[in-house]
């Protein structure tokens, strides 16, 4: 499939494979992550059209007769299917007559599970696949494989050349993020994009899911949540700051999560329940969006004052966790992801567990030097899990990768987007 000058998305082979296995595949993700582009590439390859339900004319046709819309040469490609949930019932009726894998490819900017209960009739026939913002490797046109190596051969990550990414470059990458339209813009144009993104578009998408009276409060709530990125989620605090009661704030946060704007990283520790805390950590879907909402640009992040150092640390963690979760989305052997925190304060920023029970864990540090104190959470997790603990990594802004102690390594953050072939 030729993609010309378009960015090659690593999710594409996964999507094609899922279409071979399931009659309906729904590609979900936040607005402007590239769902429509991927859908049109698939449609062009199969020489079929795209039914765009963001288009008023096509949406009116679907609302008048969803059955007519879903009939056609497979794969029937429907963009933003959540705008007319009746198409799901029509698809079910078609599959009752003829079950055929790869028959429907849908995209949606809201979670399938957030749609009205009556529209969820395709359970068991539909495969959900999340597409996230661009990775740094996709942006740089390199085939990054950090997570694969971390899970399969972690010792390779402590060998090879040193790296030289500066603090200013990390700041630029954080504030740029991975939303294609934001990457294509800069300066005030990027700010205008983000303002629109959390303004009119957010209001429209929320109304597809719920009839709420205070739509104008959602951008304000998102602002407050951005300030909690990479921290334990405190819904009551964020809600109170914008005048929402706890129950309403909980519902609104769930809406923002359903729109893939925020991610609750769950507490991990199914085998360590006695000590593991249960509160989720919050991350915005995109570090560039988070920085914009916090009123931070790359120049502010480069400062060395106390406030800038704290902000840099939180945004760097959201950036790194996002990159790792994107790489995790391409692989079938990952069972659980989460953060780990004990009641007495030991913590690890990201834990990834395979179906075999192996664990790799990551701690993000904004400084260049790493020592024994930085590994305290990883060390406790390693000793608790024993052989189940495959490897732990302190990902920092330093230039050198090395082994700190048994199964715990220090590694530059920029190896996330440098392919392993470039390390030696």
Steps between C-alpha positions, in 0.01 A plus 500: 500500500664820388488788745704752304618780723259409781643391833509122524290393799626203696141404585426424134624135490311432824183648352528292182550184704195576715291550187594147393380367836179695568193610301510849655803699614454836670804724509457728801696802615496869575411756237781580256724200579481379139206257498346642183832489317549132584139426401542668161822309434315173558206617288727609214682167511169312463360756254198580714364830626485644852171591667586809708238554770657834592366616163148638545365354174637151560389508862144594395495207257618263772237629742231451236605147406793344681440174310574663165823646640643171629429303182785501254823343385717401796665643685224753562695792649313733735670802657380630840234231535396628845325796333225256388501203740213341303756379246613242758155342509493499121841332490377232742205428271733464202731264688202286604447438129867458402789474745823595327829617652629836387154620399490826698765748609381780726671793666375686806613786723322363804517169679264230377418421864386857562226480237139435604455142616263414218767573239746247642339208322818408310676368809677180396511596133699819530869550574595831659841645423633827638713731289701754695686816400813461290806354667830684481625221274208543261568874491871441434427220248693235695386152603537515878506170690590600854219316679553179301866495601420596860268199530708247305867592549532783755879475523524636145368834624815566705741463211606715208551867431426788730223742407496876501142624525503831685250623757378756246429226244309297757299813581424554130384142453282514811326823392462384141333174604366258241177639354568532124336843457689638798829367363432665166449837672722705728486801728164676505357273231555201729337687788198577282471132409503392864246768596264375231569141602373554855227743397242438230619149414488385862148638547374326185651162586369507857145554376528179298537314829290688755250782534675715755414853602846634581695429184693824550646362825676208327792703358550654844500156660746375239727794589499392863564137411796603286655638818467149651665320207745234625350522850243301694157601377307728737159552342359683800774763488470557125120513518489739794731740315237541226191486723397137448373262764687172541244284318474738204877534482535120495255479209677775308841339546354176364377695196847644440644151533242365254617766252860377545614840631609371839623158601466347843806280542372238743682386808686177423560230755262209468757272661604757764163621624594522864734789435394653170298821498188509282475860375562553125752744361383754248664572165374717219491327164765734361784685669464792257136543594591477869769766465262731314230467765758572770617812315847356451727520196843356433676818614328488838593134543867578441517727805666372817271657759311274739161528326645422158688197636179355646303567181776351287500185713124448476477572128804284428335207679177546302706520179702184576206295629309601187782382273520165679124447490498573126767237445305260724190546281677327208560173686276206580688361799426781747237420761504790747651847533488725804697690760610350831493678833503361850333637810843597638600703191701266277399556138574414138366719220405223254472123529437285193402136550488234227250215477779269622526705818834665425533861612705791368487823698599860433584796720532841329752752632556851364864523611813374322654303785339189649590334827382242745220716645343531154472121485330456839153425360637272229712318757202433730290383206781272377547343842124452541450334160815289482547332162178655371687832488665502159668841516467851636615821336578845629433715194680831538636794299862386530705385200614151610330163549641264762410225747442638847445170679334163452231540227485877549640724227545870434407602148471833312143594420583565136560128441123475491511633143844389385483150345722234656703482179622854577628411849807307383 
